[in-house]
Every structure is written in C-alpha cells, then in structure tokens.
C-alpha cells in the first residue's frame, strides 16, 4: 500500500501521517503539492522517528499517478464528497494508493479527476476529521 499526501498544510499532520504509515506498514509515502518534507522539527516532533522508518519522496501528483496507473496501482481518494463509497465496503485486488487531501478543502477537482475511486469514513454528526486522524482510520480499515 502507498499513501499520497497532497497539499497538506500542517507539518504536524505530515508527521502524524508518517507515524500512521509506519504503524500500518505502508510501503512508501509520497508528498505532493504544498506538503512539507523532512527534515523539519514540526514533522519530527509528531512522527517520533517514523520519518526515518518509511520510504518517502516528494513528487508531482499527476506524474506520480500516471506512473502508478501504468503499474496497475489502484488510486483511491479519501474524501467526504457526495458519491464516495464507504471505506468499509471497499475491496480491491492488488496494490492501492490512498490519496489524502488538504485539511480545509479536501481533494481538489484536479486530484479527483485522476482517481479510480473515492472512499469516505462514515460519520454520525460531524462530516470531517483531522486529516491525520482520518488517515489512521483509513489505513487501519484498508490493512485488515
């Protein structure tokens, strides 16, 4: 499994995403758009060393997704947009890349246009979670 963190503004969220990736055995984390990269004290503070355990790379989103699709990687976005399917029912054979979007706006239309599927975490009252919390839940569900 791969994770693509696209346009994540908070370096603390980036650190937490590194930590989630380490916890759930993500093969590689890709940082795209405005997402910050190590070494940064804000990332290290939250990652607690995970930034040294997980392979990562700063990439251009469209080039990365194009390369992954050529390798038959299924690209899914985590978003609470109408039409997204519950992550609980999502099944896919083969490699998957989970795309995470911006803390405020989620995945933009440009990113959504490149996805194979959109999945969401079903919620009761509030319609959103912090991106690092959502990534942990999604990675857990996808890894079991």
N, C-alpha and C positions, 0 to 999 in steps of 0.2 A: 504494500500500500504506500502511496505517496500523498503528500499534502502540499497544496499550493496556497500560500498566504498572500493574498492580493490586496494591496492598498491598506494595510493595517497601520494605523497612525501611532498607536501607543507601543512604545518599546517594551513596556511591562507585559502587554498582551503577547508580543512576539516571544518574550521569554517564557511565558506560560505555555504557548503553543509548542515551543521546543520541548518543554517538560512533558506535555501530553504526548508528543510524538515518541519520546523515549519510553514513556510508560506503556504505550500500545504497540511498540515495535515497528514504527514507520520506517520504511527503507530510506527515504530521502525527503527533506523539506525544501521546497522551492519558495524563495522570497521574490515577489514580483511587484511592479509598480512602485509606490512610495514606501513600501515596507522596509523598515530599517534592518541592518545586518550587524552581527557581531564583528568586532568586539565593541561592546557598549556596556557600561556599568549597569544601566537600567535593565538590559536583557539578562545579564549575568545574575543580577540580584534575584530575579524570579526563576530563571532557568535552573539555578543551583547545579551547574555543571553539565546540564543536558545539551547545551550548545556545543560541547566537546564530544558528546556521545552520538549525535545524529549527524549524518552527512547532510550538508545543505549547500545551496547555490543560489546566487542572485541571477535572475533570468528575465527576459522579456516574455510576457504572458502568451502572446499569440504564437511566437516561435516555439515556445515550450509545449504548448498544447498541440501544435501541428506535429512536432516530433513524437509526442506521446501517442497520438492517434495513429501514426504510422507503425507504432509498436503494439497496436491493439489495446492500449490502455483506455479504460472506460473513464470518462471525465464527468464527475458529478459535482454540482454546486450545492452548498448548504445555504438555504435562503427560505424565508417565510412568505414568499410570493404566492399569490393565487396560482393554483395548478401544480405546485410542488407536491410530490407524494411523500407520505410518511416514511421516515428513515427506517422504521420498524419493519416495513414490508419490502424494503429494497433488497433485491438479490442480484448478484452479478457474478458470472464466472470470469476468472482471470483477474488481471491487475486493475486496480482502481486508483484514481487520483481524486482526492477530496479538495475542492476549491472553497476557500473561506474568503469572505468579503469584508469590506470596510465596516468599522464599528457603528457608524451612523446610517449610511445608505445601503449597506449590504453589498451584493454583487451588482455592478452596473450593467446596463443593457449590452455593452460591448462584450463583457465577460460572459454574460448569459447566452449570448449568441454562439459561443464556442462549445457549450456544454452538451453532453449526451443526455443528462437528466438533472432535474432539480429535486432535492430532498429537503424535508423540514423536520424539525423536532416538534411533535405535537405538544401544545401548551394549553393550560386551562384559562388563565385570566390575562396574563401579560403576553404580548406577541413577540418578545425578543429576549435574548440573553446576551451577556457579555460574550464576545467572540471567542475568548479563551475557554470559557465555561462550555459554550456550545461545541467547540472543537473537541473537548474532552468527552462529552456525551456522545457525539457522533463517532469518534474513533472507537469508543467502547462498543457501541452498537455494531459498527462495521467489523470489528475484530472478533466478535463472539460467534 
